[in-house]
Amino acid sequence: MQVTATEAKNRFGYVCAQAKAEPVFVEKDGRIDSVILSLQDFEALKAASQPKTLAERQKAFNQTHKAWIDEQNARFEKNGLWCDDLRVW
């Protein structure tokens, strides 16, 4: 939904109710100036913008790439390291 700043001011209750269903873009001087969001949408944006800790990123990586990690571990258990037979001269 898109409204002018004057409409947003005059019909603020209606605009807030509409913001619960979809973002409301507020136009000022012919350009979109602001966006009114529901609290749920705002919280989701806020959570998405916060950096994750290293432990959270590692957990997400392990979950996403579990099949590949399991395959690599199985290959290691079967064959060992590729460089086990190398000798330092």
C-alpha positions as CSV (number, residue, x, y, z in Angstrom):
1,M,0.0,0.0,0.0
2,Q,1.2,3.5,-0.7
3,V,-0.1,6.7,0.8
4,T,0.9,10.3,1.0
5,A,2.2,11.8,4.2
6,T,-1.0,13.8,4.6
7,E,-3.1,10.7,4.2
8,A,-0.9,8.9,6.7
9,K,-1.4,11.7,9.2
10,N,-5.1,12.1,8.7
11,R,-5.8,8.3,8.7
12,F,-3.1,7.1,11.0
13,G,-5.3,4.4,12.7
14,Y,-6.3,2.9,9.3
15,V,-2.7,3.0,8.1
16,C,-1.5,1.2,11.2
17,A,-4.1,-1.5,10.7
18,Q,-3.0,-1.9,7.1
19,A,0.6,-2.2,8.2
20,K,-0.3,-5.4,10.0
21,A,-1.2,-6.9,6.6
22,E,1.5,-5.4,4.4
23,P,4.1,-2.6,4.5
24,V,2.8,0.9,4.0
25,F,5.0,3.2,1.9
26,V,4.6,6.8,2.8
27,E,5.2,9.3,0.0
28,K,6.5,12.8,0.5
29,D,7.1,15.3,-2.2
30,G,6.4,12.6,-4.8
31,R,9.0,10.1,-3.4
32,I,8.7,7.3,-1.0
33,D,10.1,8.7,2.3
34,S,9.1,6.1,4.9
35,V,7.7,2.7,5.5
36,I,5.4,1.7,8.2
37,L,5.7,-2.0,9.3
38,S,4.0,-4.3,11.7
39,L,6.0,-5.2,14.8
40,Q,6.5,-8.8,13.6
41,D,8.0,-7.6,10.3
42,F,10.2,-5.1,12.2
43,E,11.4,-7.8,14.6
44,A,12.2,-10.2,11.7
45,L,14.3,-7.5,9.9
46,K,16.0,-6.6,13.2
47,A,16.9,-10.3,13.8
48,A,18.1,-10.8,10.3
49,S,20.4,-7.8,10.5
50,Q,22.2,-8.8,13.7
51,P,25.4,-10.7,13.1
52,K,25.5,-14.3,14.1
53,T,28.1,-15.7,16.5
54,L,30.8,-18.1,15.3
55,A,29.1,-21.0,17.0
56,E,25.8,-20.2,15.3
57,R,27.4,-19.9,11.9
58,Q,29.3,-23.2,12.5
59,K,26.0,-25.0,13.5
60,A,24.2,-23.6,10.4
61,F,27.1,-24.7,8.1
62,N,27.1,-28.2,9.6
63,Q,23.4,-28.5,9.2
64,T,23.4,-27.2,5.6
65,H,26.4,-29.4,4.5
66,K,25.8,-32.5,6.6
67,A,25.7,-34.9,3.7
68,W,29.0,-33.6,2.3
69,I,30.8,-33.7,5.7
70,D,29.6,-37.3,6.3
71,E,30.9,-38.2,2.8
72,Q,34.3,-36.7,3.5
73,N,34.5,-38.4,6.9
74,A,33.6,-41.8,5.4
75,R,36.3,-41.3,2.7
76,F,38.9,-40.4,5.4
77,E,37.9,-43.5,7.5
78,K,38.2,-45.7,4.4
79,N,41.4,-44.3,2.8
80,G,43.1,-42.1,5.4
81,L,44.8,-38.9,4.3
82,W,46.0,-38.6,0.7
83,C,49.5,-37.6,2.0
84,D,50.1,-40.5,4.5
85,D,52.7,-42.2,2.3
86,L,54.7,-39.0,1.5
87,R,58.2,-38.9,3.0
88,V,60.1,-35.8,3.9
89,W,63.6,-36.1,2.3
